[in-house]
Structures are given as C-alpha cells and as structure tokens.
C-alpha cells in the first residue's frame, strides 16, 4: 500500500508541475491584461505538435527540437498579443475574452487541418521507467526532467518578478495600470513580456505532456481546464496561489482515481467539481482577497 501511495503522489506531482506551467501563464495574462486567455490551451497543444514535427518527423535531437518549438510558440504568443489583443486592450474586458474563445476554436481547427483527428505519439527511448527513492517509485526520465524544469521555472519566474527591473515594471502595471503609465512605464512592452513568457511555459508544458500521453487536438483544452481551476483555487492573479492550486489538483486527481475513490472515467470532472466548489464557497481563492491582482 505504501508503494502505491508513493507512486500516486509522484504521478500527482508530475501532473501538478505541468498544470502549474500552464496556470502561471494564465495568471500572468490575467494579472496584467485583465482577462482569461482561453486560447492558452491551444498554445500547449501546438507546442507538443511542433516538437513532434521537429523531433520525430524531422529527426532533430531533443534539445534543439525543444528550443525551436518553444521559440515558435513565443513568436505565436507575441503575434496573438499584437494583432488580436492589443487593439482591444482598452475596451470592455469581455471583448478580448470573446476573441480568445474564437482563437481557441480557430487554433483547434488549424491543428485538425495539419495533423488530423488521429491520436499521435512521441516515441522515444526516454519512455523507459527507472526506479527511484529506494525502488518505491517508477519514473521516466521525462517525468524527472519535467519536475526539475518546472521547479526551476517557477523559482526563476518568482525571482524575475521580484528582483529584475522588468519584473518590477510588470508588477507595477498589474497593481495599477494608470499610475504605471503616469510614471512612464510602457504597457505594450509589458504585454509582450507576459504573452511571450506565458507562451514559452505553455509550450514546455505541452512537450512534457506529449511524453506523458498521446497527442490529440483537444489535449490543450483538458490541461487548460485544470490550470484554470488551479488559478481559481489558489487565488486569481496570485503566482503562489496558481502553483499551490496546480499541485493540489494534480495530487487530488491522482490519489482519488488511483485509490479507487472515483472511477477513472470521471477524471476529467474533478477539476470542474473543484472549480465549482471553490467559486461557491470561497470565490477569492485560498490565498488571496477577492480577485486580487498580480502582487505575490
């Protein structure tokens, strides 16, 4: 029983790390731009499909394939910001929200056009499992790298936001955009940074997710729902809340399904239950005031 629980906790931590990478992007965009980017999940999916093209179809080594895939998605994130969201930035927040929903549907259609509805895989020798922690846990190298990478990125993002000049600008814009503009802070550059960083982390999450499961057009939707739930669970706009919420959802999902409390067919319903419950009981989240901006 202890080995089973340990394995389920490990699986939950891996899932939570991937959810956190996506949730952080959503949090950054909401904290500064003021709306939920529903097309963020498609950035995840496109990152995975891009990696498959370069690594599996074109034969690139993993590191170059990861690098070019992340770079492409950062560029796409910047394009989305420049041509779809910047023109409506000062308008009603409902407008960019609706645009993001339309982009989500459009990007799903693009994936279907180029890759079809069939399930694809990223076959690689890194899928072989190894024993860790006294042979109590089986883990793949990609899982270990995903955990380490996610932790490094989360710490790095926190340091970047708190210590760097650009990070301080971003936090100032998140706290009060009008005052930040009075002091000469460039809002356009702030938007570029958050969409670029968010897209890069989403692409990495998609690549790691591609090693964990099959590739299919709606893979980004599934993880973005979990990420959105994590953002609500922790506190909308809170970096710390998004991370903790992501790991709570990953662990809850793994333990409930793995221990047989909930049938595996209901796995996708768990984030919705958590989301609805949190909105009803504590809409401000576990670690913040009601819809607090990006300050922590």
SULDA-V961890 format. One record per residue. N is the residue number from 1. SS is DSSP state (2 for helix, 1 for strand, 0 for the rest). Layout:
[[N & SS] [N & SS]]
This chain:
[[1 & 0] [2 & 2] [3 & 2] [4 & 2] [5 & 2] [6 & 2] [7 & 2] [8 & 2] [9 & 2] [10 & 2] [11 & 2] [12 & 2] [13 & 2] [14 & 2] [15 & 2] [16 & 2] [17 & 2] [18 & 2] [19 & 2] [20 & 2] [21 & 2] [22 & 2] [23 & 2] [24 & 2] [25 & 2] [26 & 2] [27 & 2] [28 & 2] [29 & 2] [30 & 2] [31 & 2] [32 & 2] [33 & 2] [34 & 0] [35 & 0] [36 & 0] [37 & 0] [38 & 0] [39 & 0] [40 & 2] [41 & 2] [42 & 2] [43 & 2] [44 & 2] [45 & 2] [46 & 2] [47 & 2] [48 & 2] [49 & 2] [50 & 2] [51 & 2] [52 & 2] [53 & 2] [54 & 2] [55 & 2] [56 & 2] [57 & 2] [58 & 0] [59 & 0] [60 & 0] [61 & 0] [62 & 2] [63 & 2] [64 & 2] [65 & 2] [66 & 2] [67 & 2] [68 & 2] [69 & 2] [70 & 2] [71 & 2] [72 & 2] [73 & 2] [74 & 2] [75 & 2] [76 & 2] [77 & 2] [78 & 2] [79 & 2] [80 & 2] [81 & 2] [82 & 2] [83 & 2] [84 & 2] [85 & 2] [86 & 2] [87 & 2] [88 & 2] [89 & 0] [90 & 0] [91 & 0] [92 & 0] [93 & 2] [94 & 2] [95 & 2] [96 & 2] [97 & 2] [98 & 2] [99 & 2] [100 & 2] [101 & 2] [102 & 2] [103 & 2] [104 & 2] [105 & 2] [106 & 2] [107 & 2] [108 & 2] [109 & 2] [110 & 2] [111 & 2] [112 & 2] [113 & 2] [114 & 2] [115 & 2] [116 & 0] [117 & 0] [118 & 0] [119 & 0] [120 & 1] [121 & 0] [122 & 0] [123 & 0] [124 & 0] [125 & 2] [126 & 2] [127 & 2] [128 & 0] [129 & 1] [130 & 1] [131 & 1] [132 & 1] [133 & 0] [134 & 0] [135 & 0] [136 & 0] [137 & 1] [138 & 1] [139 & 1] [140 & 1] [141 & 2] [142 & 2] [143 & 2] [144 & 2] [145 & 2] [146 & 2] [147 & 2] [148 & 2] [149 & 2] [150 & 2] [151 & 2] [152 & 2] [153 & 2] [154 & 2] [155 & 2] [156 & 2] [157 & 2] [158 & 2] [159 & 2] [160 & 2] [161 & 2] [162 & 2] [163 & 2] [164 & 0] [165 & 2] [166 & 2] [167 & 2] [168 & 2] [169 & 2] [170 & 2] [171 & 2] [172 & 2] [173 & 2] [174 & 2] [175 & 2] [176 & 0] [177 & 2] [178 & 2] [179 & 2] [180 & 2] [181 & 2] [182 & 2] [183 & 0] [184 & 0] [185 & 0] [186 & 0] [187 & 2] [188 & 2] [189 & 2] [190 & 2] [191 & 2] [192 & 2] [193 & 2] [194 & 2] [195 & 2] [196 & 2] [197 & 2] [198 & 2] [199 & 2] [200 & 2] [201 & 2] [202 & 2] [203 & 2] [204 & 2] [205 & 2] [206 & 2] [207 & 2] [208 & 2] [209 & 2] [210 & 2] [211 & 2] [212 & 2] [213 & 0] [214 & 0] [215 & 1] [216 & 0] [217 & 0] [218 & 0] [219 & 2] [220 & 2] [221 & 2] [222 & 2] [223 & 2] [224 & 2] [225 & 2] [226 & 2] [227 & 2] [228 & 2] [229 & 2] [230 & 2] [231 & 2] [232 & 2] [233 & 2] [234 & 2] [235 & 0] [236 & 0] [237 & 0] [238 & 0] [239 & 2] [240 & 2] [241 & 2] [242 & 2] [243 & 2] [244 & 2] [245 & 2] [246 & 2] [247 & 2] [248 & 2] [249 & 2] [250 & 2] [251 & 2] [252 & 2] [253 & 2] [254 & 2] [255 & 2] [256 & 2] [257 & 2] [258 & 2] [259 & 0] [260 & 0] [261 & 0] [262 & 0] [263 & 0] [264 & 2] [265 & 2] [266 & 2] [267 & 0] [268 & 0] [269 & 2] [270 & 2] [271 & 2] [272 & 2] [273 & 2] [274 & 2] [275 & 2] [276 & 2] [277 & 2] [278 & 2] [279 & 2] [280 & 2] [281 & 2] [282 & 0] [283 & 0] [284 & 0] [285 & 0] [286 & 0] [287 & 0] [288 & 0] [289 & 0] [290 & 0] [291 & 0] [292 & 0] [293 & 0] [294 & 0] [295 & 0] [296 & 0]]
